Amino acid sequence: MPTHNYYTRNCHDLGSEICPCVLAERGSCIICPVLNEQGTCDDCKWNGICIYDLALKSKYENKNDKSFICVDIFDKRRLSENLYSTTIALPQRWLPVLSEPGSYVLLKAKNSEEISATPMAICSVDPSGESTVIFEKRGYKTDLLTKSENELEVCGPHAGALFGSRRLNDTFKSDVLILVSNTGQSLLPNILQRLNQNECHLNIILDPGQDCMVYVLDLLPEFDGSLQVTRFGSKRGELDRLANILRRKHPYDMVISLGSDRLHHFTGTSMRPDKWVASNNQIMVCGRGICGSCNLFLDDGSEVRGCKGDVAPEDVFWQFIRDKWEGSDKYEST
């Protein structure tokens, strides 16, 4: 299976107002070969404003180190036994990122330790800054969130909740299948908004998960296509039916899998992986690439931080799709 360059691998924050970030300050920039001490300017493939030059001029001034801020809770609901919805007030300056497909924040109870923060996809965002996150109560971190009454602490905004997110921008007037499982629903509204702008036809197959709760319907924009609620996460026969959809004679131009890594493995071995977008399920602790908990090992031997590196899903799940697609004329790199 050929190594992908996913156009050119990028950082989600590359060229943004927070670039160069705290990684550059610590000599670990994932793009600049000078700042990461892996090469010279001649090795750089970034065509924008020089990150090294910006780093020298800015001297960082602590402006790039995302920290937690306290925000008000406007609304809090228990949707089912373990499913909760919380609406919080986020700064308006965050809205451009929060409205992008794959946006997320780190959320924690007020005055709790930073290690208790957990990543939350932004399910909906209002022009006023009111944003809704929906999460499952799974352990200590989320239990603290359910007990918070008036305020929470949030860090962000972050933009790395999708692998292959740039493919959404490059997909126009196409037939797209979206497979959604459980809380992967939270990523749907922003994705649909972008694909609507690109005049795509969308077919959605949604598995409500263990709580059997389809909570995203009221938040979805209108779209050209269909939505089917079904169960496909547990029984072999259900996965076989999905495989038949993915392998039909006239395949979808793109398939988006929003769910567990098991769903991603199934999707990547059932279709052309270069037409694939998937949710990022890596462990996110700091969201800034400092701790290394989200590190990914790609098939070309390189390592990239999962919270910052903008990579394609076939480069992440290559171990599961190599045997299926190696040597196949169906596999074409982008």
Order of alpha helices (4+ residues) and beta strands (2+ residues): beta-alpha-alpha-beta-beta-alpha-beta-beta-beta-beta-alpha-beta-beta-alpha-beta-alpha-beta-beta-alpha-beta-alpha-beta-beta-beta-beta-alpha-alpha
